[in-house]
């Protein structure tokens, strides 16, 4: 069973992907960020 936090993040990730933009989940910031932006969804503490 998934946690409420995981359910919310999965739904948000699906919504952002549906907006026709590239979205990362739990990744580090890449060397190059596209000119139109790059949303990165993170949960928890950054290591």
Biopython code that builds the backbone (N, CA, C, O; Angstrom):
import numpy as np
from Bio.PDB.StructureBuilder import StructureBuilder

atoms = [
    (1, "UNK", "N", (0.843, -1.180, 0.000)),
    (1, "UNK", "CA", (0.000, 0.000, 0.000)),
    (1, "UNK", "C", (0.887, 1.241, 0.000)),
    (1, "UNK", "O", (1.849, 1.327, 0.764)),
    (2, "UNK", "N", (0.564, 2.180, -0.843)),
    (2, "UNK", "CA", (1.375, 3.393, -0.918)),
    (2, "UNK", "C", (0.936, 4.393, 0.141)),
    (2, "UNK", "O", (-0.206, 4.389, 0.600)),
    (3, "UNK", "N", (1.873, 5.242, 0.510)),
    (3, "UNK", "CA", (1.582, 6.275, 1.501)),
    (3, "UNK", "C", (0.817, 7.417, 0.839)),
    (3, "UNK", "O", (0.846, 7.553, -0.384)),
    (4, "UNK", "N", (0.134, 8.239, 1.637)),
    (4, "UNK", "CA", (-0.547, 9.401, 1.063)),
    (4, "UNK", "C", (0.422, 10.329, 0.329)),
    (4, "UNK", "O", (0.072, 10.899, -0.704)),
    (5, "UNK", "N", (1.630, 10.480, 0.854)),
    (5, "UNK", "CA", (2.635, 11.336, 0.209)),
    (5, "UNK", "C", (2.985, 10.806, -1.179)),
    (5, "UNK", "O", (3.056, 11.571, -2.141)),
    (6, "UNK", "N", (3.202, 9.501, -1.278)),
    (6, "UNK", "CA", (3.546, 8.888, -2.566)),
    (6, "UNK", "C", (2.394, 9.033, -3.558)),
    (6, "UNK", "O", (2.622, 9.310, -4.736)),
    (7, "UNK", "N", (1.170, 8.850, -3.093)),
    (7, "UNK", "CA", (0.000, 8.995, -3.953)),
    (7, "UNK", "C", (-0.096, 10.409, -4.511)),
    (7, "UNK", "O", (-0.362, 10.593, -5.698)),
    (8, "UNK", "N", (0.117, 11.402, -3.663)),
    (8, "UNK", "CA", (0.055, 12.803, -4.085)),
    (8, "UNK", "C", (1.167, 13.121, -5.072)),
    (8, "UNK", "O", (0.919, 13.762, -6.093)),
    (9, "UNK", "N", (2.391, 12.682, -4.783)),
    (9, "UNK", "CA", (3.509, 12.955, -5.688)),
    (9, "UNK", "C", (3.319, 12.272, -7.043)),
    (9, "UNK", "O", (3.649, 12.852, -8.078)),
    (10, "UNK", "N", (2.800, 11.064, -7.045)),
    (10, "UNK", "CA", (2.556, 10.363, -8.309)),
    (10, "UNK", "C", (1.494, 11.092, -9.133)),
    (10, "UNK", "O", (1.626, 11.213, -10.351)),
    (11, "UNK", "N", (0.444, 11.577, -8.471)),
    (11, "UNK", "CA", (-0.605, 12.316, -9.179)),
    (11, "UNK", "C", (-0.071, 13.637, -9.716)),
    (11, "UNK", "O", (-0.380, 14.018, -10.845)),
    (12, "UNK", "N", (0.725, 14.335, -8.921)),
    (12, "UNK", "CA", (1.308, 15.601, -9.362)),
    (12, "UNK", "C", (2.256, 15.384, -10.536)),
    (12, "UNK", "O", (2.256, 16.162, -11.490)),
    (13, "UNK", "N", (3.059, 14.334, -10.470)),
    (13, "UNK", "CA", (3.993, 14.014, -11.546)),
    (13, "UNK", "C", (3.229, 13.733, -12.840)),
    (13, "UNK", "O", (3.631, 14.192, -13.910)),
    (14, "UNK", "N", (2.140, 12.989, -12.749)),
    (14, "UNK", "CA", (1.323, 12.695, -13.929)),
    (14, "UNK", "C", (0.721, 13.968, -14.507)),
    (14, "UNK", "O", (0.645, 14.117, -15.727)),
    (15, "UNK", "N", (0.290, 14.888, -13.645)),
    (15, "UNK", "CA", (-0.282, 16.154, -14.108)),
    (15, "UNK", "C", (0.755, 16.998, -14.831)),
    (15, "UNK", "O", (0.474, 17.558, -15.891)),
    (16, "UNK", "N", (1.952, 17.091, -14.263)),
    (16, "UNK", "CA", (3.006, 17.906, -14.872)),
    (16, "UNK", "C", (3.417, 17.306, -16.211)),
    (16, "UNK", "O", (3.632, 18.044, -17.173)),
    (17, "UNK", "N", (3.531, 15.987, -16.291)),
    (17, "UNK", "CA", (3.861, 15.342, -17.563)),
    (17, "UNK", "C", (2.773, 15.590, -18.601)),
    (17, "UNK", "O", (3.061, 15.690, -19.794)),
    (18, "UNK", "N", (1.532, 15.688, -18.154)),
    (18, "UNK", "CA", (0.429, 15.960, -19.064)),
    (18, "UNK", "C", (0.447, 17.375, -19.611)),
    (18, "UNK", "O", (-0.259, 17.671, -20.575)),
    (19, "UNK", "N", (1.235, 18.248, -19.018)),
    (19, "UNK", "CA", (1.329, 19.642, -19.465)),
    (19, "UNK", "C", (2.336, 19.796, -20.601)),
    (19, "UNK", "O", (2.716, 20.916, -20.940)),
    (20, "UNK", "N", (2.766, 18.698, -21.184)),
    (20, "UNK", "CA", (3.680, 18.694, -22.343)),
    (20, "UNK", "C", (5.035, 19.312, -22.032)),
    (20, "UNK", "O", (5.616, 20.001, -22.870)),
    (21, "UNK", "N", (5.535, 19.067, -20.838)),
    (21, "UNK", "CA", (6.896, 19.493, -20.529)),
    (21, "UNK", "C", (7.628, 18.311, -19.899)),
    (21, "UNK", "O", (7.010, 17.367, -19.406)),
    (22, "UNK", "N", (8.928, 18.384, -19.926)),
    (22, "UNK", "CA", (9.738, 17.323, -19.340)),
    (22, "UNK", "C", (9.790, 17.541, -17.833)),
    (22, "UNK", "O", (10.026, 18.661, -17.381)),
    (23, "UNK", "N", (9.577, 16.509, -17.066)),
    (23, "UNK", "CA", (9.572, 16.606, -15.611)),
    (23, "UNK", "C", (10.367, 15.432, -15.052)),
    (23, "UNK", "O", (10.238, 14.303, -15.526)),
    (24, "UNK", "N", (11.184, 15.703, -14.049)),
    (24, "UNK", "CA", (11.969, 14.658, -13.399)),
    (24, "UNK", "C", (11.402, 14.401, -12.013)),
    (24, "UNK", "O", (10.770, 15.272, -11.415)),
    (25, "UNK", "N", (11.633, 13.208, -11.517)),
    (25, "UNK", "CA", (11.184, 12.886, -10.171)),
    (25, "UNK", "C", (12.341, 12.285, -9.391)),
    (25, "UNK", "O", (12.847, 11.214, -9.726)),
    (26, "UNK", "N", (12.752, 12.996, -8.339)),
    (26, "UNK", "CA", (13.801, 12.503, -7.463)),
    (26, "UNK", "C", (15.194, 12.551, -8.052)),
    (26, "UNK", "O", (16.105, 11.924, -7.511)),
    (27, "UNK", "N", (15.387, 13.263, -9.126)),
    (27, "UNK", "CA", (16.694, 13.351, -9.775)),
    (27, "UNK", "C", (17.461, 14.575, -9.285)),
    (27, "UNK", "O", (16.896, 15.475, -8.664)),
    (28, "UNK", "N", (18.741, 14.587, -9.576)),
    (28, "UNK", "CA", (19.564, 15.750, -9.268)),
    (28, "UNK", "C", (19.447, 16.752, -10.412)),
    (28, "UNK", "O", (19.025, 16.403, -11.514)),
    (29, "UNK", "N", (19.820, 17.984, -10.143)),
    (29, "UNK", "CA", (19.774, 19.021, -11.164)),
    (29, "UNK", "C", (20.781, 18.693, -12.256)),
    (29, "UNK", "O", (21.959, 18.489, -11.964)),
    (30, "UNK", "N", (20.339, 18.637, -13.510)),
    (30, "UNK", "CA", (21.270, 18.324, -14.597)),
    (30, "UNK", "C", (22.212, 19.492, -14.877)),
    (30, "UNK", "O", (21.991, 20.610, -14.410)),
    (31, "UNK", "N", (23.258, 19.218, -15.640)),
    (31, "UNK", "CA", (24.218, 20.268, -15.979)),
    (31, "UNK", "C", (23.568, 21.377, -16.780)),
    (31, "UNK", "O", (23.886, 22.551, -16.587)),
    (32, "UNK", "N", (22.663, 21.019, -17.675)),
    (32, "UNK", "CA", (21.960, 22.015, -18.497)),
    (32, "UNK", "C", (20.465, 21.924, -18.235)),
    (32, "UNK", "O", (19.868, 20.848, -18.276)),
    (33, "UNK", "N", (19.884, 23.078, -17.967)),
    (33, "UNK", "CA", (18.442, 23.160, -17.767)),
    (33, "UNK", "C", (17.834, 23.758, -19.031)),
    (33, "UNK", "O", (18.320, 24.782, -19.510)),
    (34, "UNK", "N", (16.794, 23.156, -19.581)),
    (34, "UNK", "CA", (16.175, 23.701, -20.786)),
    (34, "UNK", "C", (15.698, 25.141, -20.570)),
    (34, "UNK", "O", (15.398, 25.542, -19.445)),
    (35, "UNK", "N", (15.634, 25.902, -21.647)),
    (35, "UNK", "CA", (15.235, 27.306, -21.561)),
    (35, "UNK", "C", (13.813, 27.468, -21.027)),
    (35, "UNK", "O", (13.501, 28.469, -20.381)),
    (36, "UNK", "N", (12.953, 26.487, -21.295)),
    (36, "UNK", "CA", (11.575, 26.592, -20.811)),
    (36, "UNK", "C", (11.399, 26.056, -19.395)),
    (36, "UNK", "O", (10.274, 25.979, -18.902)),
    (37, "UNK", "N", (12.483, 25.687, -18.740)),
    (37, "UNK", "CA", (12.434, 25.242, -17.352)),
    (37, "UNK", "C", (12.428, 23.732, -17.222)),
    (37, "UNK", "O", (12.286, 23.006, -18.205)),
    (38, "UNK", "N", (12.585, 23.276, -15.997)),
    (38, "UNK", "CA", (12.619, 21.849, -15.724)),
    (38, "UNK", "C", (12.129, 21.599, -14.303)),
    (38, "UNK", "O", (12.895, 21.764, -13.353)),
    (39, "UNK", "N", (10.872, 21.207, -14.140)),
    (39, "UNK", "CA", (10.401, 20.892, -12.792)),
    (39, "UNK", "C", (10.991, 19.563, -12.315)),
    (39, "UNK", "O", (11.037, 18.584, -13.059)),
    (40, "UNK", "N", (11.435, 19.554, -11.067)),
    (40, "UNK", "CA", (11.947, 18.334, -10.453)),
    (40, "UNK", "C", (11.168, 18.120, -9.162)),
    (40, "UNK", "O", (11.244, 18.940, -8.247)),
    (41, "UNK", "N", (10.429, 17.034, -9.086)),
    (41, "UNK", "CA", (9.671, 16.712, -7.883)),
    (41, "UNK", "C", (10.549, 15.877, -6.967)),
    (41, "UNK", "O", (11.084, 14.844, -7.371)),
    (42, "UNK", "N", (10.690, 16.333, -5.736)),
    (42, "UNK", "CA", (11.509, 15.607, -4.757)),
    (42, "UNK", "C", (10.693, 15.375, -3.502)),
    (42, "UNK", "O", (9.876, 16.211, -3.115)),
    (43, "UNK", "N", (10.917, 14.253, -2.879)),
    (43, "UNK", "CA", (10.296, 13.996, -1.592)),
    (43, "UNK", "C", (11.381, 13.583, -0.619)),
    (43, "UNK", "O", (12.322, 12.882, -0.990)),
    (44, "UNK", "N", (11.256, 14.006, 0.597)),
    (44, "UNK", "CA", (12.256, 13.687, 1.603)),
    (44, "UNK", "C", (13.396, 14.680, 1.609)),
    (44, "UNK", "O", (13.345, 15.718, 0.949)),
    (45, "UNK", "N", (14.409, 14.349, 2.355)),
    (45, "UNK", "CA", (15.572, 15.216, 2.514)),
    (45, "UNK", "C", (16.601, 14.943, 1.435)),
    (45, "UNK", "O", (16.835, 13.795, 1.057)),
    (46, "UNK", "N", (17.212, 16.005, 0.945)),
    (46, "UNK", "CA", (18.301, 15.840, -0.012)),
    (46, "UNK", "C", (19.553, 15.400, 0.744)),
    (46, "UNK", "O", (19.892, 15.962, 1.785)),
    (47, "UNK", "N", (20.223, 14.405, 0.216)),
    (47, "UNK", "CA", (21.333, 13.767, 0.868)),
    (47, "UNK", "C", (22.549, 14.521, 0.945)),
    (47, "UNK", "O", (23.541, 14.039, 1.490)),
]
sb = StructureBuilder()
sb.init_structure("model")
sb.init_model(0)
sb.init_chain("A")
sb.init_seg("    ")
for serial, (resi, resn, name, xyz) in enumerate(atoms, 1):
    if name == "N":
        sb.init_residue(resn, " ", resi, " ")
    sb.init_atom(name, np.array(xyz, "f"), 0.0, 1.0, " ", f" {name:<3s}", serial, name[0])
structure = sb.get_structure()
